[in-house]
């Protein structure tokens, strides 16, 4: 199996599915960068992580999702007033650009990943047949995807290695 940088290069311009917490960071950060440090689901991340994630999204070119991920992102966005309106506008624009894959919940709950991971992550694990790159910070999900042979990158590994797109590489 390729390392994180190798997987990113393999899926360059093909896109990726971004798990709930990373997608939430991405949208909250685009709404208000300063919120990264004090917004509860994102408070373990720094602005540099947001910048790395933005660079990665641009580099990969396209985002994929599931209805489960998008529901969680929407529900976790506990913002108010103008920030909530701005967040929802960005959310709407992003949803309109994404390809969305899904399996019915009745199919997801019978998969072996459901009991240890829950509905959203088990639905992501079922996407193995789509040959997508999955970006996550969830160690249990990442390990499950690794066992299933899914191309998956744990964003924490990118943080530790200080991954950035090479300066000479094209932007998409």
Residue pairs with C-beta under 8 A, 6 or more apart in sequence:
1 146
1 149
2 10
2 151
4 153
4 154
4 157
4 158
4 161
4 163
5 161
5 163
7 133
7 151
7 152
7 153
8 56
8 59
8 60
8 133
8 153
8 163
10 133
10 151
11 60
11 132
11 133
11 151
12 59
12 60
12 61
13 60
13 61
13 62
13 172
14 60
14 61
14 62
14 133
15 60
15 61
15 62
15 63
15 64
15 99
15 132
15 133
16 60
16 62
16 63
16 64
16 132
16 133
16 134
16 135
17 63
17 64
17 65
17 66
17 69
17 124
17 127
17 132
17 133
17 134
17 135
18 26
18 57
18 63
18 65
18 69
18 134
18 135
18 136
19 69
19 121
19 124
19 134
19 135
19 136
19 137
19 138
19 141
20 69
20 72
20 73
20 76
20 120
21 41
21 42
21 136
21 137
21 138
22 53
22 135
22 136
22 137
22 155
23 65
23 69
23 73
24 41
24 42
24 72
24 73
24 76
24 77
25 36
25 41
25 42
25 45
25 49
25 50
25 53
26 50
26 53
26 54
26 57
27 73
27 77
27 87
27 90
27 91
27 94
28 35
28 36
28 39
28 42
28 77
28 79
28 87
29 35
29 36
29 42
29 47
29 50
29 53
29 54
30 54
30 90
31 79
31 83
31 86
31 87
31 90
32 83
32 86
33 47
33 50
35 42
35 79
35 83
36 42
36 43
36 45
36 46
36 47
36 49
36 50
37 43
37 46
37 47
39 79
40 78
41 76
49 155
49 159
52 158
52 159
52 163
52 164
53 155
55 164
55 165
56 135
56 158
56 163
56 165
57 63
58 165
58 171
58 172
59 165
59 169
59 171
59 172
60 133
60 172
61 172
62 97
62 98
62 99
63 94
63 97
63 98
64 98
64 99
64 100
64 101
64 130
64 132
65 95
65 98
65 99
65 100
65 101
66 100
66 101
66 102
66 120
66 123
66 124
66 127
67 100
67 102
68 102
68 108
68 119
68 120
68 123
68 124
69 120
69 123
69 124
70 95
70 100
71 120
72 120
73 91
74 91
77 84
77 87
77 88
77 91
79 87
101 127
101 130
102 123
103 123
103 126
105 119
107 126
108 114
108 119
108 122
108 123
108 126
109 119
109 122
111 122
111 125
111 126
113 121
113 122
113 125
113 126
113 144
114 122
116 140
116 144
117 125
117 140
117 141
117 144
121 138
121 140
121 141
121 144
124 134
124 136
124 141
124 145
125 141
125 144
125 145
125 148
125 150
127 134
127 150
128 145
128 148
128 149
128 150
131 151
132 150
132 151
133 151
133 152
133 153
134 141
134 145
134 150
134 151
134 152
134 153
135 152
135 153
135 155
136 142
136 145
136 152
136 153
136 154
136 155
137 154
137 155
137 156
139 154
139 156
141 152
142 152
142 153
142 154
145 152
146 152
165 171
